[in-house]
């Protein structure tokens, strides 16, 4: 597909970033600072995401906010410093990961949905393209994670006879990256005004025989909501900054409209 096609695809795709969580795993820091503003290198993690989206041609972003929402809005305002049009969706009570989507205005287009605590260099436009190519109702960005079990793992028969013993084996599995693309009709499966999470949504879609596909990538990925990943992200970022932020995003004129 041509660069012009990808540019149009990205500019026409609305983006929702989930930025309302309390970040309990990063307390006490997130008691006074919302998780999306936790620093990675010299930038808040959410600013890195917004710069990447702007560089890739996305223009319209909704931040779904709750905990310490005023601080987030004061920092990002309408998004013009990043070449974006940012709006805000507020939740008075926690709506989970999927619940905020039901509140948004219908656009008739598939929506890119991102967790606000991602550090990745994946091309979001490629995931959107994959979603359309596969004619999917939902697309989930995935990556492989290998973790070592810190115990000897035993397999046995029901009579207690041990059949296998593995000392600290590696587990290799696909995980969700917190990157999703949803077709417009997916909102019909999300209850309005109640807490509802992505696993529940995916189960509903599968039960209704909707097409749910994965987009597997080997791109760098950390979930900075996990303390160990947050620490590693801050170790990695200085040497890898050019992979995450390929160019500087100049501030837009105050009167710019999208």
DRENKOLDO-327219 format. One record per residue (C-alpha): residue in three letters; z, x negated, y negated; residue number from 1. Coordinates in nm, 2 decimals. Layout:
DRENKOLDO-327219
<nuba residuo="ALA" Z="Z" X="X" Y="Y" num="NUM"/>
...
END
This chain:
DRENKOLDO-327219
<nuba residuo="UNK" Z="0.00" X="0.00" Y="0.00" num="1"/>
<nuba residuo="UNK" Z="-0.08" X="-0.12" Y="-0.35" num="2"/>
<nuba residuo="UNK" Z="0.17" X="-0.24" Y="-0.61" num="3"/>
<nuba residuo="UNK" Z="0.07" X="0.05" Y="-0.83" num="4"/>
<nuba residuo="UNK" Z="0.14" X="0.30" Y="-0.55" num="5"/>
<nuba residuo="UNK" Z="0.49" X="0.14" Y="-0.48" num="6"/>
<nuba residuo="UNK" Z="0.57" X="0.14" Y="-0.85" num="7"/>
<nuba residuo="UNK" Z="0.49" X="0.51" Y="-0.88" num="8"/>
<nuba residuo="UNK" Z="0.68" X="0.59" Y="-0.56" num="9"/>
<nuba residuo="UNK" Z="0.99" X="0.42" Y="-0.69" num="10"/>
<nuba residuo="UNK" Z="0.97" X="0.56" Y="-1.04" num="11"/>
<nuba residuo="UNK" Z="0.94" X="0.91" Y="-0.90" num="12"/>
<nuba residuo="UNK" Z="1.23" X="0.88" Y="-0.65" num="13"/>
<nuba residuo="UNK" Z="1.57" X="0.99" Y="-0.78" num="14"/>
<nuba residuo="UNK" Z="1.86" X="0.77" Y="-0.69" num="15"/>
<nuba residuo="UNK" Z="2.22" X="0.88" Y="-0.63" num="16"/>
<nuba residuo="UNK" Z="2.49" X="0.61" Y="-0.61" num="17"/>
<nuba residuo="UNK" Z="2.83" X="0.71" Y="-0.47" num="18"/>
<nuba residuo="UNK" Z="3.08" X="0.56" Y="-0.70" num="19"/>
<nuba residuo="UNK" Z="3.38" X="0.80" Y="-0.67" num="20"/>
<nuba residuo="UNK" Z="3.59" X="0.64" Y="-0.40" num="21"/>
<nuba residuo="UNK" Z="3.94" X="0.50" Y="-0.46" num="22"/>
<nuba residuo="UNK" Z="3.87" X="0.18" Y="-0.28" num="23"/>
<nuba residuo="UNK" Z="4.20" X="0.19" Y="-0.09" num="24"/>
<nuba residuo="UNK" Z="4.11" X="-0.11" Y="0.13" num="25"/>
<nuba residuo="UNK" Z="4.09" X="-0.32" Y="-0.19" num="26"/>
<nuba residuo="UNK" Z="4.43" X="-0.22" Y="-0.33" num="27"/>
<nuba residuo="UNK" Z="4.61" X="-0.32" Y="-0.54" num="28"/>
<nuba residuo="UNK" Z="4.30" X="-0.43" Y="-0.75" num="29"/>
<nuba residuo="UNK" Z="4.14" X="-0.08" Y="-0.73" num="30"/>
<nuba residuo="UNK" Z="4.46" X="0.08" Y="-0.87" num="31"/>
<nuba residuo="UNK" Z="4.35" X="-0.01" Y="-1.22" num="32"/>
<nuba residuo="UNK" Z="3.98" X="-0.10" Y="-1.16" num="33"/>
<nuba residuo="UNK" Z="3.73" X="0.13" Y="-0.99" num="34"/>
<nuba residuo="UNK" Z="3.57" X="-0.03" Y="-0.68" num="35"/>
<nuba residuo="UNK" Z="3.22" X="-0.02" Y="-0.83" num="36"/>
<nuba residuo="UNK" Z="3.34" X="-0.25" Y="-1.11" num="37"/>
<nuba residuo="UNK" Z="3.49" X="-0.51" Y="-0.87" num="38"/>
<nuba residuo="UNK" Z="3.33" X="-0.84" Y="-0.96" num="39"/>
<nuba residuo="UNK" Z="3.09" X="-1.03" Y="-0.74" num="40"/>
<nuba residuo="UNK" Z="3.01" X="-1.36" Y="-0.91" num="41"/>
<nuba residuo="UNK" Z="2.97" X="-1.27" Y="-1.28" num="42"/>
<nuba residuo="UNK" Z="2.87" X="-0.91" Y="-1.23" num="43"/>
<nuba residuo="UNK" Z="3.04" X="-0.59" Y="-1.12" num="44"/>
<nuba residuo="UNK" Z="2.90" X="-0.49" Y="-0.79" num="45"/>
<nuba residuo="UNK" Z="2.75" X="-0.17" Y="-0.93" num="46"/>
<nuba residuo="UNK" Z="2.57" X="-0.36" Y="-1.20" num="47"/>
<nuba residuo="UNK" Z="2.40" X="-0.58" Y="-0.94" num="48"/>
<nuba residuo="UNK" Z="2.28" X="-0.26" Y="-0.77" num="49"/>
<nuba residuo="UNK" Z="2.15" X="-0.12" Y="-1.09" num="50"/>
<nuba residuo="UNK" Z="1.97" X="-0.44" Y="-1.19" num="51"/>
<nuba residuo="UNK" Z="1.80" X="-0.44" Y="-0.85" num="52"/>
<nuba residuo="UNK" Z="1.69" X="-0.08" Y="-0.88" num="53"/>
<nuba residuo="UNK" Z="1.55" X="-0.14" Y="-1.22" num="54"/>
<nuba residuo="UNK" Z="1.36" X="-0.46" Y="-1.10" num="55"/>
<nuba residuo="UNK" Z="1.21" X="-0.26" Y="-0.82" num="56"/>
<nuba residuo="UNK" Z="1.09" X="0.02" Y="-1.05" num="57"/>
<nuba residuo="UNK" Z="1.34" X="0.30" Y="-1.00" num="58"/>
<nuba residuo="UNK" Z="1.42" X="0.48" Y="-1.32" num="59"/>
<nuba residuo="UNK" Z="1.65" X="0.78" Y="-1.27" num="60"/>
<nuba residuo="UNK" Z="2.00" X="0.73" Y="-1.13" num="61"/>
<nuba residuo="UNK" Z="2.29" X="0.96" Y="-1.09" num="62"/>
<nuba residuo="UNK" Z="2.63" X="0.81" Y="-1.05" num="63"/>
<nuba residuo="UNK" Z="2.86" X="1.04" Y="-0.85" num="64"/>
<nuba residuo="UNK" Z="3.20" X="0.95" Y="-0.99" num="65"/>
<nuba residuo="UNK" Z="3.56" X="1.06" Y="-0.95" num="66"/>
<nuba residuo="UNK" Z="3.84" X="0.79" Y="-0.94" num="67"/>
<nuba residuo="UNK" Z="3.86" X="0.62" Y="-1.29" num="68"/>
<nuba residuo="UNK" Z="3.53" X="0.78" Y="-1.38" num="69"/>
<nuba residuo="UNK" Z="3.58" X="0.72" Y="-1.75" num="70"/>
<nuba residuo="UNK" Z="3.59" X="0.34" Y="-1.71" num="71"/>
<nuba residuo="UNK" Z="3.26" X="0.35" Y="-1.51" num="72"/>
<nuba residuo="UNK" Z="3.09" X="0.57" Y="-1.78" num="73"/>
<nuba residuo="UNK" Z="3.22" X="0.36" Y="-2.06" num="74"/>
<nuba residuo="UNK" Z="3.07" X="0.05" Y="-1.90" num="75"/>
<nuba residuo="UNK" Z="2.72" X="0.18" Y="-1.80" num="76"/>
<nuba residuo="UNK" Z="2.68" X="0.46" Y="-2.06" num="77"/>
<nuba residuo="UNK" Z="2.32" X="0.60" Y="-2.03" num="78"/>
<nuba residuo="UNK" Z="2.19" X="0.29" Y="-1.86" num="79"/>
<nuba residuo="UNK" Z="1.94" X="0.18" Y="-2.13" num="80"/>
<nuba residuo="UNK" Z="2.07" X="-0.18" Y="-2.11" num="81"/>
<nuba residuo="UNK" Z="1.93" X="-0.19" Y="-1.76" num="82"/>
<nuba residuo="UNK" Z="1.61" X="0.00" Y="-1.82" num="83"/>
<nuba residuo="UNK" Z="1.75" X="0.31" Y="-1.65" num="84"/>
<nuba residuo="UNK" Z="1.83" X="0.67" Y="-1.72" num="85"/>
<nuba residuo="UNK" Z="2.18" X="0.72" Y="-1.59" num="86"/>
<nuba residuo="UNK" Z="2.35" X="1.06" Y="-1.56" num="87"/>
<nuba residuo="UNK" Z="2.69" X="1.14" Y="-1.41" num="88"/>
<nuba residuo="UNK" Z="2.81" X="1.39" Y="-1.15" num="89"/>
<nuba residuo="UNK" Z="3.19" X="1.44" Y="-1.16" num="90"/>
<nuba residuo="UNK" Z="3.40" X="1.55" Y="-0.87" num="91"/>
<nuba residuo="UNK" Z="3.75" X="1.69" Y="-0.95" num="92"/>
<nuba residuo="UNK" Z="3.85" X="1.66" Y="-0.59" num="93"/>
<nuba residuo="UNK" Z="3.71" X="1.41" Y="-0.33" num="94"/>
<nuba residuo="UNK" Z="3.39" X="1.55" Y="-0.17" num="95"/>
<nuba residuo="UNK" Z="3.34" X="1.27" Y="0.08" num="96"/>
<nuba residuo="UNK" Z="3.02" X="1.07" Y="0.11" num="97"/>
<nuba residuo="UNK" Z="2.77" X="1.36" Y="0.16" num="98"/>
<nuba residuo="UNK" Z="2.94" X="1.63" Y="-0.04" num="99"/>
<nuba residuo="UNK" Z="2.84" X="1.51" Y="-0.39" num="100"/>
<nuba residuo="UNK" Z="2.47" X="1.55" Y="-0.30" num="101"/>
<nuba residuo="UNK" Z="2.50" X="1.93" Y="-0.28" num="102"/>
<nuba residuo="UNK" Z="2.60" X="1.95" Y="-0.65" num="103"/>
<nuba residuo="UNK" Z="2.29" X="1.78" Y="-0.78" num="104"/>
<nuba residuo="UNK" Z="1.99" X="1.96" Y="-0.93" num="105"/>
<nuba residuo="UNK" Z="1.70" X="2.01" Y="-0.70" num="106"/>
<nuba residuo="UNK" Z="1.40" X="1.78" Y="-0.78" num="107"/>
<nuba residuo="UNK" Z="1.16" X="1.86" Y="-0.50" num="108"/>
<nuba residuo="UNK" Z="1.15" X="1.50" Y="-0.40" num="109"/>
<nuba residuo="UNK" Z="1.33" X="1.29" Y="-0.14" num="110"/>
<nuba residuo="UNK" Z="1.64" X="1.12" Y="-0.28" num="111"/>
<nuba residuo="UNK" Z="1.76" X="0.76" Y="-0.23" num="112"/>
<nuba residuo="UNK" Z="2.13" X="0.76" Y="-0.18" num="113"/>
<nuba residuo="UNK" Z="2.34" X="0.44" Y="-0.19" num="114"/>
<nuba residuo="UNK" Z="2.70" X="0.35" Y="-0.15" num="115"/>
<nuba residuo="UNK" Z="2.83" X="0.19" Y="-0.47" num="116"/>
<nuba residuo="UNK" Z="2.98" X="-0.11" Y="-0.29" num="117"/>
<nuba residuo="UNK" Z="2.68" X="-0.27" Y="-0.14" num="118"/>
<nuba residuo="UNK" Z="2.57" X="-0.63" Y="-0.18" num="119"/>
<nuba residuo="UNK" Z="2.22" X="-0.66" Y="-0.03" num="120"/>
<nuba residuo="UNK" Z="1.88" X="-0.80" Y="-0.11" num="121"/>
<nuba residuo="UNK" Z="1.69" X="-0.53" Y="0.08" num="122"/>
<nuba residuo="UNK" Z="1.39" X="-0.37" Y="-0.09" num="123"/>
<nuba residuo="UNK" Z="1.49" X="-0.01" Y="-0.15" num="124"/>
<nuba residuo="UNK" Z="1.13" X="0.09" Y="-0.21" num="125"/>
<nuba residuo="UNK" Z="1.03" X="-0.02" Y="0.14" num="126"/>
<nuba residuo="UNK" Z="1.30" X="0.21" Y="0.28" num="127"/>
<nuba residuo="UNK" Z="1.16" X="0.50" Y="0.08" num="128"/>
<nuba residuo="UNK" Z="0.81" X="0.43" Y="0.19" num="129"/>
<nuba residuo="UNK" Z="0.92" X="0.41" Y="0.55" num="130"/>
<nuba residuo="UNK" Z="1.09" X="0.75" Y="0.51" num="131"/>
<nuba residuo="UNK" Z="0.76" X="0.91" Y="0.40" num="132"/>
<nuba residuo="UNK" Z="0.55" X="0.73" Y="0.66" num="133"/>
<nuba residuo="UNK" Z="0.78" X="0.86" Y="0.94" num="134"/>
<nuba residuo="UNK" Z="0.79" X="1.21" Y="0.79" num="135"/>
<nuba residuo="UNK" Z="1.16" X="1.21" Y="0.82" num="136"/>
<nuba residuo="UNK" Z="1.43" X="1.45" Y="0.71" num="137"/>
<nuba residuo="UNK" Z="1.67" X="1.16" Y="0.68" num="138"/>
<nuba residuo="UNK" Z="1.63" X="0.78" Y="0.70" num="139"/>
<nuba residuo="UNK" Z="1.92" X="0.55" Y="0.74" num="140"/>
<nuba residuo="UNK" Z="1.91" X="0.18" Y="0.65" num="141"/>
<nuba residuo="UNK" Z="2.05" X="-0.02" Y="0.94" num="142"/>
<nuba residuo="UNK" Z="2.14" X="-0.38" Y="1.02" num="143"/>
<nuba residuo="UNK" Z="2.27" X="-0.56" Y="1.33" num="144"/>
<nuba residuo="UNK" Z="2.63" X="-0.68" Y="1.32" num="145"/>
<nuba residuo="UNK" Z="2.78" X="-0.92" Y="1.58" num="146"/>
<nuba residuo="UNK" Z="3.15" X="-0.93" Y="1.61" num="147"/>
<nuba residuo="UNK" Z="3.38" X="-1.12" Y="1.85" num="148"/>
<nuba residuo="UNK" Z="3.64" X="-0.92" Y="2.03" num="149"/>
<nuba residuo="UNK" Z="3.97" X="-1.11" Y="2.00" num="150"/>
<nuba residuo="UNK" Z="4.08" X="-1.02" Y="2.35" num="151"/>
<nuba residuo="UNK" Z="3.98" X="-1.07" Y="2.71" num="152"/>
<nuba residuo="UNK" Z="3.78" X="-0.75" Y="2.80" num="153"/>
<nuba residuo="UNK" Z="3.83" X="-0.61" Y="3.15" num="154"/>
<nuba residuo="UNK" Z="3.61" X="-0.37" Y="3.34" num="155"/>
<nuba residuo="UNK" Z="3.76" X="-0.19" Y="3.64" num="156"/>
<nuba residuo="UNK" Z="3.71" X="0.09" Y="3.89" num="157"/>
<nuba residuo="UNK" Z="3.92" X="0.41" Y="3.88" num="158"/>
<nuba residuo="UNK" Z="4.14" X="0.26" Y="4.16" num="159"/>
<nuba residuo="UNK" Z="4.23" X="-0.03" Y="3.94" num="160"/>
<nuba residuo="UNK" Z="4.01" X="-0.29" Y="4.10" num="161"/>
<nuba residuo="UNK" Z="3.88" X="-0.53" Y="3.84" num="162"/>
<nuba residuo="UNK" Z="3.51" X="-0.58" Y="3.85" num="163"/>
<nuba residuo="UNK" Z="3.45" X="-0.80" Y="3.54" num="164"/>
<nuba residuo="UNK" Z="3.65" X="-1.01" Y="3.30" num="165"/>
<nuba residuo="UNK" Z="3.50" X="-1.14" Y="2.98" num="166"/>
<nuba residuo="UNK" Z="3.69" X="-1.37" Y="2.74" num="167"/>
<nuba residuo="UNK" Z="3.64" X="-1.27" Y="2.38" num="168"/>
<nuba residuo="UNK" Z="3.28" X="-1.13" Y="2.42" num="169"/>
<nuba residuo="UNK" Z="3.04" X="-1.07" Y="2.13" num="170"/>
<nuba residuo="UNK" Z="2.95" X="-0.71" Y="2.05" num="171"/>
<nuba residuo="UNK" Z="2.60" X="-0.66" Y="1.91" num="172"/>
<nuba residuo="UNK" Z="2.53" X="-0.32" Y="1.75" num="173"/>
<nuba residuo="UNK" Z="2.35" X="-0.14" Y="1.47" num="174"/>
<nuba residuo="UNK" Z="2.55" X="-0.03" Y="1.18" num="175"/>
<nuba residuo="UNK" Z="2.47" X="0.19" Y="0.88" num="176"/>
<nuba residuo="UNK" Z="2.42" X="-0.01" Y="0.56" num="177"/>
<nuba residuo="UNK" Z="2.52" X="0.28" Y="0.33" num="178"/>
<nuba residuo="UNK" Z="2.16" X="0.33" Y="0.23" num="179"/>
<nuba residuo="UNK" Z="1.99" X="0.67" Y="0.30" num="180"/>
<nuba residuo="UNK" Z="1.68" X="0.87" Y="0.20" num="181"/>
<nuba residuo="UNK" Z="1.71" X="1.24" Y="0.23" num="182"/>
<nuba residuo="UNK" Z="1.43" X="1.50" Y="0.21" num="183"/>
<nuba residuo="UNK" Z="1.50" X="1.80" Y="-0.03" num="184"/>
<nuba residuo="UNK" Z="1.58" X="2.04" Y="0.26" num="185"/>
<nuba residuo="UNK" Z="1.87" X="1.83" Y="0.37" num="186"/>
<nuba residuo="UNK" Z="2.09" X="1.99" Y="0.10" num="187"/>
<nuba residuo="UNK" Z="2.07" X="2.31" Y="0.30" num="188"/>
<nuba residuo="UNK" Z="2.30" X="2.14" Y="0.56" num="189"/>
<nuba residuo="UNK" Z="2.57" X="2.03" Y="0.31" num="190"/>
<nuba residuo="UNK" Z="2.84" X="2.28" Y="0.23" num="191"/>
<nuba residuo="UNK" Z="2.91" X="2.32" Y="-0.14" num="192"/>
<nuba residuo="UNK" Z="3.24" X="2.22" Y="-0.30" num="193"/>
<nuba residuo="UNK" Z="3.41" X="2.08" Y="0.01" num="194"/>
<nuba residuo="UNK" Z="3.46" X="1.74" Y="0.15" num="195"/>
<nuba residuo="UNK" Z="3.17" X="1.64" Y="0.38" num="196"/>
<nuba residuo="UNK" Z="3.07" X="1.30" Y="0.51" num="197"/>
<nuba residuo="UNK" Z="2.75" X="1.14" Y="0.63" num="198"/>
<nuba residuo="UNK" Z="2.83" X="1.14" Y="1.00" num="199"/>
<nuba residuo="UNK" Z="2.89" X="1.52" Y="0.98" num="200"/>
<nuba residuo="UNK" Z="2.56" X="1.56" Y="0.80" num="201"/>
<nuba residuo="UNK" Z="2.36" X="1.35" Y="1.05" num="202"/>
<nuba residuo="UNK" Z="2.52" X="1.55" Y="1.34" num="203"/>
<nuba residuo="UNK" Z="2.41" X="1.87" Y="1.18" num="204"/>
<nuba residuo="UNK" Z="2.05" X="1.74" Y="1.13" num="205"/>
<nuba residuo="UNK" Z="2.03" X="1.62" Y="1.49" num="206"/>
<nuba residuo="UNK" Z="2.16" X="1.95" Y="1.62" num="207"/>
<nuba residuo="UNK" Z="1.89" X="2.13" Y="1.42" num="208"/>
<nuba residuo="UNK" Z="1.63" X="1.90" Y="1.56" num="209"/>
<nuba residuo="UNK" Z="1.55" X="1.74" Y="1.23" num="210"/>
<nuba residuo="UNK" Z="1.38" X="1.40" Y="1.23" num="211"/>
<nuba residuo="UNK" Z="1.64" X="1.13" Y="1.16" num="212"/>
<nuba residuo="UNK" Z="1.50" X="0.77" Y="1.17" num="213"/>
<nuba residuo="UNK" Z="1.64" X="0.42" Y="1.11" num="214"/>
<nuba residuo="UNK" Z="1.50" X="0.14" Y="0.90" num="215"/>
<nuba residuo="UNK" Z="1.63" X="-0.18" Y="1.05" num="216"/>
<nuba residuo="UNK" Z="1.64" X="-0.49" Y="0.84" num="217"/>
<nuba residuo="UNK" Z="1.76" X="-0.85" Y="0.86" num="218"/>
<nuba residuo="UNK" Z="1.82" X="-0.86" Y="0.49" num="219"/>
<nuba residuo="UNK" Z="2.16" X="-0.99" Y="0.36" num="220"/>
<nuba residuo="UNK" Z="2.42" X="-0.72" Y="0.36" num="221"/>
<nuba residuo="UNK" Z="2.79" X="-0.69" Y="0.29" num="222"/>
<nuba residuo="UNK" Z="3.01" X="-0.39" Y="0.24" num="223"/>
<nuba residuo="UNK" Z="3.25" X="-0.52" Y="-0.03" num="224"/>
<nuba residuo="UNK" Z="3.49" X="-0.23" Y="0.04" num="225"/>
<nuba residuo="UNK" Z="3.60" X="-0.44" Y="0.34" num="226"/>
<nuba residuo="UNK" Z="3.83" X="-0.72" Y="0.22" num="227"/>
<nuba residuo="UNK" Z="3.68" X="-0.99" Y="0.44" num="228"/>
<nuba residuo="UNK" Z="3.32" X="-0.89" Y="0.33" num="229"/>
<nuba residuo="UNK" Z="3.43" X="-0.89" Y="-0.03" num="230"/>
<nuba residuo="UNK" Z="3.57" X="-1.24" Y="0.00" num="231"/>
<nuba residuo="UNK" Z="3.25" X="-1.36" Y="0.18" num="232"/>
<nuba residuo="UNK" Z="3.03" X="-1.20" Y="-0.08" num="233"/>
<nuba residuo="UNK" Z="3.20" X="-1.39" Y="-0.36" num="234"/>
<nuba residuo="UNK" Z="3.15" X="-1.71" Y="-0.16" num="235"/>
<nuba residuo="UNK" Z="2.78" X="-1.64" Y="-0.09" num="236"/>
<nuba residuo="UNK" Z="2.67" X="-1.50" Y="-0.43" num="237"/>
<nuba residuo="UNK" Z="2.67" X="-1.81" Y="-0.65" num="238"/>
<nuba residuo="UNK" Z="2.43" X="-2.00" Y="-0.43" num="239"/>
<nuba residuo="UNK" Z="2.21" X="-1.69" Y="-0.35" num="240"/>
<nuba residuo="UNK" Z="2.20" X="-1.52" Y="-0.69" num="241"/>
<nuba residuo="UNK" Z="1.83" X="-1.56" Y="-0.72" num="242"/>
<nuba residuo="UNK" Z="1.78" X="-1.36" Y="-0.40" num="243"/>
<nuba residuo="UNK" Z="1.98" X="-1.07" Y="-0.54" num="244"/>
<nuba residuo="UNK" Z="1.86" X="-1.08" Y="-0.90" num="245"/>
<nuba residuo="UNK" Z="1.50" X="-1.20" Y="-0.92" num="246"/>
<nuba residuo="UNK" Z="1.46" X="-1.15" Y="-1.29" num="247"/>
<nuba residuo="UNK" Z="1.66" X="-1.07" Y="-1.60" num="248"/>
<nuba residuo="UNK" Z="1.64" X="-0.71" Y="-1.71" num="249"/>
<nuba residuo="UNK" Z="1.60" X="-0.69" Y="-2.08" num="250"/>
<nuba residuo="UNK" Z="1.77" X="-0.42" Y="-2.28" num="251"/>
<nuba residuo="UNK" Z="1.56" X="-0.13" Y="-2.37" num="252"/>
<nuba residuo="UNK" Z="1.52" X="0.01" Y="-2.72" num="253"/>
<nuba residuo="UNK" Z="1.77" X="0.28" Y="-2.81" num="254"/>
<nuba residuo="UNK" Z="1.49" X="0.54" Y="-2.84" num="255"/>
<nuba residuo="UNK" Z="1.34" X="0.47" Y="-2.50" num="256"/>
<nuba residuo="UNK" Z="1.27" X="0.78" Y="-2.28" num="257"/>
<nuba residuo="UNK" Z="1.18" X="0.80" Y="-1.92" num="258"/>
END
